[in-house]
């Protein structure tokens, strides 16, 4: 895996760790929490990406280690800085690991086999 990507992920995780330090953690069993968190919305008019940001912040990790995510389609090529053809033929996968030592395994077992 690219060392620069691992270092960027490590720095991102370290920067965000401070945000969660003062948060009191609930003592729940994993089964009590449920599955991962995913947020999304759809509409028939153009909507700026900032409108998905606030609910997505709640999906960062539901406390059970199963993570969270966003499902989105219909990006505006002008806002994304891409052509319509690029948007229609490519996808983006972004993964943030709380435990940075998991990054190589995530890449090897999931990303490289499916992307």
N, C-alpha and C positions, 0 to 999 in steps of 0.2 A: 504494500500500500504506500502511496505517496507520503513521505515524511512531512511535507508541508501541510497536507490535509490533516494528518494526525495532530500536528502542533497547533493548527488553527482550532481544531475541535477541542483540544486540551485547554487552550486559552479561553475559549468560549465557555466551556464547562466551569472553569475556575472563576470567571467573571460572574457567572450566574449563581454559583454556589453561595455567594454573599447575599443574594436576594432572598434565599430560602432559609438562611441560618436562624433568623428570629421567629420563623413560623413554627408554632407548636404542632407537632405531629400527633395525629390520632392513632391510638393503638387498636387497629382493626385487623382482622384476618384478611388475607388476600381474597378469600371467597366472599367476604362481606362487601368488598368494594365493587365487584363486577368486572367488566371487561375494560378495554382501552377506551379512550375518549376521542371522538372524531367530531368535528364541526363542519358545517357546510351550509350553503344557501344557494338558491337559484332565483332568477328574476328574468323579466322580459325587457328590461331597460339596462343601459350601461350603469355599472356600480363601481366605484373606486375600491381598490384593494384594502384601503384602510378600514372598511366596514367589516371585514372578516378578521381583522387583527385583534380587536377586543375579545370576542368570544374564543379566539384561538389561544389566547394567553391562558385560559382556563384548561386547555387541553394538553398543556405541556407534559404533565405526568399525573395521573389520577391517584398516585400514592401506592399503587399496587405493583409497580415495576413494569406494567404492560404498555406504558407510553400513551401517546395520543397523536392526532394528526389532523390534516385538513384535506378534504377532497374538493378540488376546484376544476372547472372547465370554463371555456368561453372567454379566455383572456383577450383583451384588446391588443392587437399587434403594435399599435402606436405606443401604448403605455408600457408594453413589455420590451419595446425596442427590437422586435423581431418581425419577420415577414409572416403573413398568414400561412404560407406553406410550411415554414419552420414550426409554427405553433401547432399545425395540424399533424405534423409527422414526428414530433419529438415529445418527450415527457420529462418531468423533473422529479427527482427523488431526493429528499433531504432528510437526513437522519441525524439526530443529536443523541448521543449516549451519555447518560449520567455517570456511568462508570467507564472512564476512558479506556481501560484495559479491554473492554468488550468490543471496541471499534474494529480491530483486525478480524475477529471472529464474525462480526456482523457483515463485514465486507466479503470475507471468503465464503461464508455459508449461505448468505442471502443475496447480497447485491451483485457480486460477480457472476452468480449462477442465473440471475433473472434479468439482468440489464444488458 
